[in-house]
Amino acid sequence: MAKRVLVAYASRAGSTAEVAERIGETLRGLEFNVDVKNVKKVTSIAQYDSIIIGSAIRMFKLLPETIKFANRFKEELKNKIVAYFIVCLTMQEDTEKSRIQAQAYLKPLLEIKEPISIGLFGGKMDYSKLSFIWRILFKGKVPEGDFRDWESITDWSNKLSERLLNE
Ligand SMILES: Cc1cc2nc3c(=O)[nH]c(=O)nc-3n(C[C@H](O)[C@H](O)[C@H](O)COP(=O)(O)O)c2cc1C
């Protein structure tokens, strides 16, 4: 049984942080002992049975601190139960094609450790949080809006909890 859980996330504009919090809240409600932390603030993973690593996607890649985190704790992760999730606009619509594309972003993490579960979630685009340059580049090409599907995030967390209890 893997009851001590760390949800470690990387986020730029805050939407992935909020998804990480929702996953944490859901697991807490199921009697798991959960910490939710930015990957940059994690100094040790020794006290956890399972690590859920989540990242926003920018320019077709995981945020760099996500991969740094996984590499920093590579040896310890071998003995932990691991799950991954990403938050991105590719998953604005949940289709077979978008899933294949989004899953490819996870390659650097998959090379480090096989997870027991992968969550692929739609993200949020808020132009007011972008720098002037990105706003100009994205305007008219990248849709603004919140595409996070909270039901699917909660559903994934519930299914993950069952897997964790069986580990
Ligand atoms: C500069 C920039 C680049 C992005 N590049 C991608 C991308 O390549 N693929 C994708 O699916 N989403 C991309 N997105 C969308 C983000 O993944 C999405 O907005 C996510 O919710 C951001 O998470 P955050 O709020 O935690 O930073 C990009 C967003 C920004 C602002």
The ligand as a Tripos MOL2 file, in Angstrom:
@<TRIPOS>MOLECULE
LIG
   31    33     1     0     0
SMALL
NO_CHARGES

@<TRIPOS>ATOM
      1 C1          4.7110   29.8970  -24.4980 C.3       1 LIG1
      2 C2          3.7980   28.7110  -24.4650 C.ar      1 LIG1
      3 C3          4.0740   27.5860  -25.2120 C.ar      1 LIG1
      4 C4          3.2060   26.4820  -25.1920 C.ar      1 LIG1
      5 N1          3.5220   25.3830  -25.9450 N.ar      1 LIG1
      6 C5          2.6780   24.3160  -25.9340 C.ar      1 LIG1
      7 C6          2.9540   23.1570  -26.7180 C.ar      1 LIG1
      8 O1          3.9700   23.0640  -27.3960 O.2       1 LIG1
      9 N2          2.0560   22.1430  -26.7140 N.ar      1 LIG1
     10 C7          0.9050   22.1980  -25.9720 C.ar      1 LIG1
     11 O2          0.1340   21.2660  -26.0250 O.2       1 LIG1
     12 N3          0.6180   23.2690  -25.1930 N.ar      1 LIG1
     13 C8          1.4830   24.3270  -25.1630 C.ar      1 LIG1
     14 N4          1.2090   25.4260  -24.3890 N.ar      1 LIG1
     15 C9         -0.0040   25.4290  -23.5530 C.3       1 LIG1
     16 C10         0.3150   25.1440  -22.0910 C.3       1 LIG1
     17 O3          0.7960   23.8490  -21.9240 O.3       1 LIG1
     18 C11        -0.9550   25.3280  -21.2650 C.3       1 LIG1
     19 O4         -1.3360   26.6720  -21.3730 O.3       1 LIG1
     20 C12        -0.7770   24.9410  -19.8060 C.3       1 LIG1
     21 O5         -2.0290   24.9640  -19.1550 O.3       1 LIG1
     22 C13         0.2090   25.8730  -19.1180 C.3       1 LIG1
     23 O6          0.4270   25.4290  -17.8000 O.3       1 LIG1
     24 P1          0.8430   26.4300  -16.6230 P.3       1 LIG1
     25 O7         -0.3020   27.3970  -16.4400 O.co2     1 LIG1
     26 O8          1.0410   25.5410  -15.4610 O.co2     1 LIG1
     27 O9          2.1010   27.1160  -17.0450 O.co2     1 LIG1
     28 C14         2.0390   26.5270  -24.3890 C.ar      1 LIG1
     29 C15         1.7680   27.6750  -23.6310 C.ar      1 LIG1
     30 C16         2.6260   28.7470  -23.6520 C.ar      1 LIG1
     31 C17         2.2910   29.9490  -22.8230 C.3       1 LIG1
@<TRIPOS>BOND
     1     1     2 1
     2     2     3 ar
     3     2    30 ar
     4     3     4 ar
     5     4     5 ar
     6     4    28 ar
     7     5     6 ar
     8     6     7 ar
     9     6    13 1
    10     7     8 2
    11     7     9 ar
    12     9    10 ar
    13    10    11 2
    14    10    12 ar
    15    12    13 ar
    16    13    14 ar
    17    14    15 1
    18    14    28 ar
    19    15    16 1
    20    16    17 1
    21    16    18 1
    22    18    19 1
    23    18    20 1
    24    20    21 1
    25    20    22 1
    26    22    23 1
    27    23    24 1
    28    24    25 2
    29    24    26 1
    30    24    27 1
    31    28    29 ar
    32    29    30 ar
    33    30    31 1
@<TRIPOS>SUBSTRUCTURE
     1 LIG1         1 GROUP 0 **** ****
